[in-house]
Protein backbone atom coordinates (compact mmCIF):
# COMPACT_ATOMS: atom_id res chain seq x y z
CA UNK A 1 0.00 0.00 0.00
CA UNK A 2 1.41 3.35 -0.98
CA UNK A 3 0.55 6.58 0.76
CA UNK A 4 0.67 9.74 -1.30
CA UNK A 5 1.53 12.72 0.87
CA UNK A 6 1.23 15.34 -1.81
CA UNK A 7 4.72 16.53 -2.64
CA UNK A 8 6.32 13.11 -2.04
CA UNK A 9 5.73 12.29 -5.71
CA UNK A 10 7.60 15.46 -6.60
CA UNK A 11 10.59 14.43 -4.50
CA UNK A 12 10.65 10.90 -5.95
CA UNK A 13 10.86 12.26 -9.50
CA UNK A 14 13.84 14.51 -8.79
CA UNK A 15 17.20 13.18 -9.94
CA UNK A 16 19.43 11.97 -7.13
CA UNK A 17 22.15 14.48 -8.09
CA UNK A 18 19.91 17.33 -6.94
CA UNK A 19 19.80 16.04 -3.39
CA UNK A 20 22.31 17.50 -0.99
CA UNK A 21 23.93 15.56 1.80
CA UNK A 22 22.77 16.08 5.36
CA UNK A 23 25.94 18.03 6.18
CA UNK A 24 25.58 20.52 3.33
CA UNK A 25 23.64 23.71 3.88
CA UNK A 26 22.64 26.17 1.24
CA UNK A 27 23.85 29.66 1.98
CA UNK A 28 22.69 32.55 -0.11
CA UNK A 29 25.37 34.77 -1.62
CA UNK A 30 26.45 37.65 0.64
CA UNK A 31 24.83 40.26 -1.58
CA UNK A 32 21.51 38.36 -1.69
CA UNK A 33 19.37 39.06 1.41
CA UNK A 34 16.77 36.29 0.77
CA UNK A 35 16.24 33.70 3.53
CA UNK A 36 18.02 30.33 3.18
CA UNK A 37 16.24 27.59 1.24
CA UNK A 38 14.82 24.84 3.48
CA UNK A 39 15.85 21.33 2.47
CA UNK A 40 14.12 18.46 4.25
CA UNK A 41 17.03 16.04 4.50
CA UNK A 42 15.03 13.48 6.47
CA UNK A 43 12.37 13.28 3.75
CA UNK A 44 15.02 12.98 1.07
CA UNK A 45 16.78 10.17 2.95
CA UNK A 46 13.46 8.40 3.53
CA UNK A 47 12.59 8.50 -0.18
CA UNK A 48 16.05 7.28 -1.16
CA UNK A 49 15.84 4.36 1.28
CA UNK A 50 12.31 3.54 0.11
CA UNK A 51 13.46 3.57 -3.52
CA UNK A 52 16.27 1.13 -2.64
CA UNK A 53 13.85 -1.15 -0.79
CA UNK A 54 11.04 -1.09 -3.38
CA UNK A 55 13.33 -1.16 -6.40
CA UNK A 56 12.58 0.05 -9.88
CA UNK A 57 8.86 -0.47 -10.47
CA UNK A 58 9.25 -0.16 -14.24
CA UNK A 59 11.50 -3.24 -14.30
CA UNK A 60 9.00 -5.51 -12.54
CA UNK A 61 7.12 -8.02 -14.61
CA UNK A 62 3.39 -8.44 -14.29
CA UNK A 63 2.49 -11.30 -11.97
CA UNK A 64 0.87 -14.21 -13.70
CA UNK A 65 -2.13 -15.50 -11.74
CA UNK A 66 -1.52 -19.01 -10.45
CA UNK A 67 -3.97 -21.77 -9.75
CA UNK A 68 -5.08 -21.70 -6.13
CA UNK A 69 -3.28 -24.08 -3.79
CA UNK A 70 -6.36 -24.66 -1.65
CA UNK A 71 -9.02 -26.50 -3.62
CA UNK A 72 -12.44 -24.86 -3.91
CA UNK A 73 -13.92 -27.96 -2.25
CA UNK A 74 -11.59 -27.83 0.79
CA UNK A 75 -13.39 -27.30 4.06
CA UNK A 76 -12.18 -25.77 7.29
CA UNK A 77 -12.31 -29.20 8.92
CA UNK A 78 -10.09 -30.61 6.14
CA UNK A 79 -7.42 -28.07 7.02
CA UNK A 80 -7.66 -28.73 10.75
CA UNK A 81 -7.83 -32.52 10.56
CA UNK A 82 -4.27 -33.01 9.33
CA UNK A 83 -0.86 -32.14 10.67
CA UNK A 84 0.80 -32.67 7.29
CA UNK A 85 2.35 -29.53 5.77
CA UNK A 86 1.01 -28.25 2.48
CA UNK A 87 2.88 -29.23 -0.66
CA UNK A 88 3.77 -25.56 -1.17
CA UNK A 89 3.29 -22.33 0.80
CA UNK A 90 -0.18 -20.82 0.61
CA UNK A 91 -0.16 -17.13 -0.28
CA UNK A 92 -1.61 -14.92 2.43
CA UNK A 93 -4.25 -13.47 0.11
CA UNK A 94 -5.50 -16.95 -0.75
CA UNK A 95 -5.71 -17.98 2.91
CA UNK A 96 -7.52 -14.77 3.85
CA UNK A 97 -10.05 -15.29 1.03
CA UNK A 98 -10.58 -18.89 2.17
CA UNK A 99 -11.16 -17.90 5.80
CA UNK A 100 -13.47 -15.00 4.92
CA UNK A 101 -15.58 -17.36 2.77
CA UNK A 102 -15.79 -19.85 5.66
CA UNK A 103 -16.67 -17.10 8.13
CA UNK A 104 -19.38 -15.76 5.81
CA UNK A 105 -20.88 -19.23 5.45
CA UNK A 106 -20.93 -19.65 9.24
CA UNK A 107 -22.33 -16.15 9.84
CA UNK A 108 -19.23 -15.04 11.74
CA UNK A 109 -18.20 -12.25 9.40
CA UNK A 110 -20.58 -9.38 8.63
C-alpha positions in Angstrom: 0.0 0.0 0.0 1.4 3.4 -1.0 0.5 6.6 0.8 0.7 9.7 -1.3 1.5 12.7 0.9 1.2 15.3 -1.8 4.7 16.5 -2.6 6.3 13.1 -2.0 5.7 12.3 -5.7 7.6 15.5 -6.6 10.6 14.4 -4.5 10.7 10.9 -5.9 10.9 12.3 -9.5 13.8 14.5 -8.8 17.2 13.2 -9.9 19.4 12.0 -7.1 22.1 14.5 -8.1 19.9 17.3 -6.9 19.8 16.0 -3.4 22.3 17.5 -1.0 23.9 15.6 1.8 22.8 16.1 5.4 25.9 18.0 6.2 25.6 20.5 3.3 23.6 23.7 3.9 22.6 26.2 1.2 23.9 29.7 2.0 22.7 32.5 -0.1 25.4 34.8 -1.6 26.5 37.6 0.6 24.8 40.3 -1.6 21.5 38.4 -1.7 19.4 39.1 1.4 16.8 36.3 0.8 16.2 33.7 3.5 18.0 30.3 3.2 16.2 27.6 1.2 14.8 24.8 3.5 15.9 21.3 2.5 14.1 18.5 4.3 17.0 16.0 4.5 15.0 13.5 6.5 12.4 13.3 3.8 15.0 13.0 1.1 16.8 10.2 2.9 13.5 8.4 3.5 12.6 8.5 -0.2 16.1 7.3 -1.2 15.8 4.4 1.3 12.3 3.5 0.1 13.5 3.6 -3.5 16.3 1.1 -2.6 13.8 -1.1 -0.8 11.0 -1.1 -3.4 13.3 -1.2 -6.4 12.6 0.1 -9.9 8.9 -0.5 -10.5 9.2 -0.2 -14.2 11.5 -3.2 -14.3 9.0 -5.5 -12.5 7.1 -8.0 -14.6 3.4 -8.4 -14.3 2.5 -11.3 -12.0 0.9 -14.2 -13.7 -2.1 -15.5 -11.7 -1.5 -19.0 -10.4 -4.0 -21.8 -9.8 -5.1 -21.7 -6.1 -3.3 -24.1 -3.8 -6.4 -24.7 -1.7 -9.0 -26.5 -3.6 -12.4 -24.9 -3.9 -13.9 -28.0 -2.2 -11.6 -27.8 0.8 -13.4 -27.3 4.1 -12.2 -25.8 7.3 -12.3 -29.2 8.9 -10.1 -30.6 6.1 -7.4 -28.1 7.0 -7.7 -28.7 10.8 -7.8 -32.5 10.6 -4.3 -33.0 9.3 -0.9 -32.1 10.7 0.8 -32.7 7.3 2.3 -29.5 5.8 1.0 -28.3 2.5 2.9 -29.2 -0.7 3.8 -25.6 -1.2 3.3 -22.3 0.8 -0.2 -20.8 0.6 -0.2 -17.1 -0.3 -1.6 -14.9 2.4 -4.3 -13.5 0.1 -5.5 -16.9 -0.7 -5.7 -18.0 2.9 -7.5 -14.8 3.9 -10.0 -15.3 1.0 -10.6 -18.9 2.2 -11.2 -17.9 5.8 -13.5 -15.0 4.9 -15.6 -17.4 2.8 -15.8 -19.8 5.7 -16.7 -17.1 8.1 -19.4 -15.8 5.8 -20.9 -19.2 5.4 -20.9 -19.6 9.2 -22.3 -16.2 9.8 -19.2 -15.0 11.7 -18.2 -12.2 9.4 -20.6 -9.4 8.6 
